[in-house]
Structure formats: C-alpha cells, structure tokens
Amino acid sequence: LADFFPVLVGGDDVSRGKPDPEGFLKACQEVGIAPQNSVYIGDTTEDLVMARSASSSKLIGVTTGLASHAELTEITEHVYSSLQTIDLERLAEEST
C-alpha cells in the first residue's frame, strides 16, 4: 500500500478506533489537507460515520466489505459495488 498512499494510519497508530475520527484526522493532518476538503471511501458503516463526524466533504461507500448497499445508503447517497465503478466525473461535477 505504501507505493500508492503517502500516509497509512492503522489501529496501532491511534488510541481510539473507529468510529472515532482520530485516525482519519491524523491522516488528514499528515498529508496536509483539511478534513472538509477530503473525500473518504469506506466499506463499513463505521468508516462512513467516522468520516462524517470529522467533516469529510464527500463520503463514498463501496459494498466490498461487511456493509450492505442499503446500510451504506443510510449514510451516503454515493454507494458503488467496487472501487472501479466509482463515477469520479460525476462526483467532481457535484463538487463544483
């Protein structure tokens, strides 16, 4: 993963786990981006609750984890079946 992401924050790097936003906020700080300017992609409801509580500007759910489409849709309208199916163009248009 280190080849693709400049920062990796895991459970061993924080004192409070998800859905507490500590890990997400730490990652934002380390890459130098405000949480309000971030996009978070998660595959559990805990992921999305965490990012929402940290004020992430865009929440994206993917059904590759433990949460169902219906569960993720309760938190965000942006739910996809995989990372490959995320419609980045549509999301960019919505942000402008």
Residue pairs with C-beta under 8 A, 6 or more apart in sequence:
1 8
2 8
6 30
6 31
7 27
7 30
7 31
9 23
9 24
9 26
9 27
9 30
10 23
11 17
11 23
13 23
13 26
14 20
14 22
14 23
14 26
15 22
16 22
17 23
18 44
18 46
18 47
18 49
18 50
19 46
19 47
19 49
19 50
19 53
20 50
20 53
21 35
21 50
21 51
21 53
21 54
23 50
24 35
24 40
24 50
24 51
24 54
24 56
25 35
25 54
28 34
28 35
28 38
28 54
35 51
35 54
35 55
35 56
35 57
36 55
36 56
36 57
37 57
38 51
38 56
38 57
38 58
39 56
39 57
39 58
39 60
39 91
40 47
40 48
40 50
40 51
40 56
40 58
40 59
40 60
41 60
41 61
41 62
41 83
41 86
42 48
42 50
42 51
42 59
42 60
42 61
42 62
42 65
43 61
43 62
43 63
43 64
43 65
43 66
43 67
44 65
44 66
44 67
45 67
45 71
45 72
45 74
45 75
47 61
47 65
48 59
48 61
48 72
48 75
48 76
49 75
51 59
52 59
52 75
57 95
58 78
58 91
58 95
59 75
59 76
59 78
60 76
60 78
60 79
60 80
60 86
60 91
61 67
61 72
61 73
61 75
61 76
61 78
61 79
61 80
62 72
62 79
62 80
62 81
62 82
62 83
62 86
63 69
63 72
63 79
63 80
63 81
63 82
64 81
64 82
64 83
69 79
72 79
73 79
78 91
80 86
80 87
